[in-house]
Amino acid sequence: MRQPVPPRYRAFAKSLRVDSTDAERKLWSVLRAGQLDGLKFKRQVPLDGYILDFVCFEARLIIELDGGQHSGSAADLVRDEHFRAAGFRTLRFWNNDVLEGLDGVYERLRIVLRDRDPLSGEN
């Protein structure tokens, strides 16, 4: 079900898509256009007052790329719990993981997606 998104969140998400980090651009290059197991990912999606780096609604999977500012972030724990309670799984990767080891990140995503239970919606 679609939720209305306040214009300020929509504008902010759009600006984040335009000004993506190097890590976000690199990961998007392998997520876009159904390249990962035919699944549709979206980037910089406003949802429930948060902006998600990447999300696949079909797989109920959120991918967040983190820089040093996220180290030990209590706000990230609250956010992850919010979406876990809504039936999403959140995977977090450090920017360096993507920039220096995209193949490993991609393989981790494929394993998580392959092992999810399509009947329960859980990963």
Long-range contacts (C-beta under 8 A, 24 or more apart in sequence): 3-47, 3-48, 5-46, 6-46, 9-46, 9-49, 9-51, 10-46, 12-46, 12-51, 13-44, 13-45, 13-46, 13-51, 14-44, 16-44, 16-51, 17-43, 17-44, 20-44, 21-65, 21-67, 21-95, 22-95, 22-99, 23-65, 23-95, 23-96, 23-98, 23-99, 24-53, 24-65, 26-98, 26-99, 26-102, 27-54, 27-63, 27-65, 27-93, 27-98, 27-102, 27-105, 28-54, 30-102, 30-106, 31-63, 36-106, 36-109, 36-110, 36-113, 37-110, 37-113, 37-114, 39-113, 48-82, 48-83, 48-86, 50-79, 50-82, 50-83, 55-88, 59-113, 59-116, 59-123, 60-87, 60-88, 60-89, 60-116, 60-121, 60-123, 61-88, 61-89, 61-90, 61-91, 61-112, 61-113, 61-116, 61-123, 62-88, 62-89, 62-90, 62-91, 63-90, 63-91, 63-92, 63-93, 63-109, 64-90, 64-91, 64-92, 64-93, 65-92, 65-93, 65-94, 65-95, 65-98, 66-92, 66-93, 66-94, 66-95, 67-94, 67-95, 87-121, 87-122, 89-116, 89-122, 89-123
